[in-house]
Amino acid sequence: MKITDEHLYHGAALTQIAEHKAFTAINGIRINGELHRSAFRVNDDIGVYFKYATKPTPAHREYLFTFTPTHLADLASLKQTHSRLFIGLVCVKDSEICCIPYSLLLQMLVERRSRVAGDEVSTVLVTAPKGKKLRVYMNSPGTKGKSLTQHLVARSAFPDELFVD
């Protein structure tokens, strides 16, 4: 089997999970009968959905993570079978994983969609300013250079956040 970028970048995150003291198992997840390349079950009830971006944009140093209606449907399906669900946003060039709960993604989507109707594809942005927490947010629709609420994520939160009740 050939090694893909997903194997490399998701594998780096999965290794950190496997090294955690509360870790017991990682399994692939089937969605609609197909093994999903980005979704994993950790221990018994934790779902993790990974996305990766290799480098930030030159202009604003933002990592872009696109969520299509299919991605969002997959996440909604995962939430039905996992009591806890997280999205791991792998920022490759900065060697960081910005881990957010599914509930935060939903909160950001509600905030953006309250300002614009019919958003088919949603983009989550992450910045990794040196010596500071990661910032995760969406842009304000129709306004250049203005973001919606920025959420701070500790660089050390992953993978601990997965295992905290």
C-alpha positions in Angstrom: 0.0 0.0 0.0 1.3 3.4 -0.9 1.8 6.0 1.9 -0.4 9.1 1.4 -0.1 12.6 2.9 -3.1 11.7 5.1 -1.2 8.6 6.5 1.8 10.9 7.4 -0.1 13.8 8.9 -2.9 11.8 10.6 -0.4 9.3 11.7 1.6 12.0 13.6 -1.5 12.9 15.5 -2.5 9.3 16.1 1.0 8.6 17.5 0.5 11.4 20.1 -2.8 9.9 21.1 -1.3 6.4 21.4 1.4 7.7 23.7 -1.1 9.2 26.1 -1.4 7.4 29.5 -5.2 7.1 29.1 -5.0 5.6 25.7 -6.3 2.0 25.2 -7.3 1.6 21.5 -7.6 3.3 18.1 -9.9 2.0 15.5 -10.9 3.2 12.0 -14.5 4.2 11.6 -16.9 3.2 8.8 -19.4 5.8 7.6 -22.1 4.6 5.2 -20.3 1.2 5.1 -17.0 2.7 3.9 -13.8 3.0 6.0 -13.3 6.7 6.5 -9.8 8.0 6.0 -10.1 10.8 8.5 -12.2 9.4 11.3 -11.1 7.3 14.2 -12.5 5.9 17.4 -10.3 6.3 20.4 -10.8 4.1 23.4 -14.6 3.3 23.5 -16.5 6.5 23.0 -14.2 9.3 21.6 -14.4 10.2 18.0 -11.7 12.2 16.3 -11.9 13.6 12.8 -8.7 14.9 11.3 -8.0 17.5 8.6 -4.6 18.8 7.6 -3.1 21.9 5.9 0.5 21.7 4.8 1.3 25.4 5.1 -0.3 28.7 6.0 -1.3 31.3 3.4 1.5 33.8 2.7 -0.6 36.9 3.3 -2.1 36.2 6.7 -0.3 33.1 7.9 -3.6 31.2 8.2 -4.1 27.5 7.8 -7.3 26.9 5.8 -9.5 23.9 6.6 -12.5 23.5 4.3 -15.6 21.7 5.5 -18.0 20.7 2.7 -21.6 19.6 3.3 -20.3 16.0 3.0 -17.7 16.6 5.8 -20.4 18.1 8.0 -22.7 15.2 7.4 -19.9 12.8 8.3 -19.4 14.7 11.5 -23.1 14.7 12.4 -23.1 10.9 11.8 -20.1 10.5 14.0 -21.7 12.5 16.8 -24.6 10.0 16.9 -22.3 7.2 17.8 -19.7 9.0 19.9 -20.4 10.7 23.2 -17.4 13.0 22.6 -16.3 14.2 19.2 -13.3 16.3 18.3 -11.8 17.8 15.2 -8.0 17.7 14.9 -6.7 20.4 12.6 -3.1 19.4 11.7 -1.0 22.5 10.9 1.9 20.8 9.3 4.5 23.5 8.8 4.2 24.7 12.4 4.1 21.1 13.7 0.9 21.8 15.7 -2.4 20.1 16.2 -5.3 22.5 17.0 -7.9 20.2 18.6 -11.4 21.6 19.0 -14.6 19.9 20.2 -17.3 19.4 17.6 -19.6 21.7 19.6 -17.1 24.6 18.9 -17.3 23.9 15.2 -21.1 24.0 15.4 -20.9 27.3 17.3 -18.6 28.9 14.7 -20.9 27.7 11.9 -24.0 29.2 13.6 -22.1 32.5 14.1 -21.1 32.7 10.4 -24.4 31.5 9.0 -26.3 34.1 11.1 -24.5 36.7 8.9 -24.8 35.0 5.5 -27.4 32.6 4.1 -26.6 29.6 1.9 -23.0 29.0 2.9 -22.3 25.6 1.2 -18.7 25.3 2.1 -17.2 26.6 5.3 -13.6 27.4 6.0 -12.1 27.2 9.4 -8.9 29.2 9.9 -6.1 28.6 12.3 -3.1 30.8 13.1 -0.1 29.8 15.2 1.6 33.0 16.4 5.0 32.4 17.9 4.9 32.0 21.7 1.1 32.3 21.9 -1.9 30.1 21.8 -3.4 28.9 18.6 -6.3 30.9 17.2 -9.2 29.2 15.5 -12.0 31.2 13.7 -14.0 31.9 10.6 -13.9 35.0 8.5 -16.7 37.5 8.7 -18.6 37.2 5.4 -18.3 40.0 2.9 -15.6 41.8 4.9 -11.9 41.6 4.0 -9.5 41.0 6.9 -12.2 40.8 9.6 -12.7 37.6 11.5 -15.6 36.4 13.6 -14.9 35.3 17.2 -11.4 34.0 17.7 -11.1 31.0 20.0 -7.8 30.4 21.8 -6.5 26.8 21.9 -3.5 25.9 24.1 -0.7 24.3 22.1 -0.4 21.7 24.8 -4.2 20.8 24.7 -3.7 17.9 22.3 -4.1 15.0 23.0 -5.0 15.6 26.7 -8.3 17.2 25.8 -9.6 14.0 24.3 -9.3 12.2 27.6 -10.8 14.8 29.9 -14.4 14.1 30.9 
